């Protein structure tokens, strides 16, 4: 391997090292500006340097040995820079997309108040069970307590948030469906005019 090709490969390696630093450490000393973005961000510079080095190494290796050194360097550098521009543009687009990606806000304890769900592990009268609540489009499990014992499968409503992982709940089930002894009190009397 000749010195020109090796030089371009080393330049490409420097670009990869810069990219690793950008990914692992972040922007070094706010390079350029504290909000450096676009073509002057560290990922864009790393992609450009790495692309120029690796793409430039290709013509350096393929040009005949008889080509003068200065001409080999100029041709390799020109091709490397042209090849590096789309890589730097891609790095700018990708980092901008990642930085401006919309995300859901973090749930707070007040988001849990008023949520409905189901008891998944029975809640004893003086202790904790577990409930499953639908919050922000996903099922979440919380430790739960209640003034009255609640069986698994009971629909519930959250009345208080005790901590980030526990709540106080009440049943929303129809009381007559839970207590068969009171079911007759709510039914119509039998008709006697038949």
C-alpha positions, 0 to 999 in steps of 0.5 A: 500500500502506497503512502497516498492511500495510507494517508487517506485511510488515516484521514478516514479513521480520524473521521470515524474517531470524531464520530465515535467521540460525538456519539459517546461524549457529545459536542466537544466544548460546544464546537463552533457555537453552543447550539452548533447544528447543521453543517458545523455540527460534530457529526457532520464534520466527522462524516465529511472527514471520514468520507473524504478519507475513505472515498479518497483512498479508492482512487489513490489505490486504483490510479497507476503507480506511474501517476505523479504523486501530486496529481494522485493526491489532487484527484483523490482529494477531489473525488474524496470531497465530492464523495464526502458531501452526501455523507455529511448531508446525510449526517446533518439530516439524521442528527436533525431528525433525531434532535427534533423527534417528537416524543410523548411527555413523561407521565406525572402522578397527577396523570394517574388521578381519575384513571380507570382500570382493572384489579389484576391481583386481589386487594385485601382490606388492609394491604396492597394488590395490583391494578392495571391502568390504561395511561397514554395508550399503554397498560401500566401496572400499579400497586393499589390499596382500597378501603374495601377488599377488591377481587381480581377482575373488578373495574376500578377508578383511581382516587389518589396517587400515593407514590410514583408506583402506588395508588388508592382506588375504588370499585366502579362495579355495579354493587348488585353484581358484586353482592348477590344477597342484594340483587333481589332488592333491585328487581321488579316484583313478580306480576300477579295479574296473569 
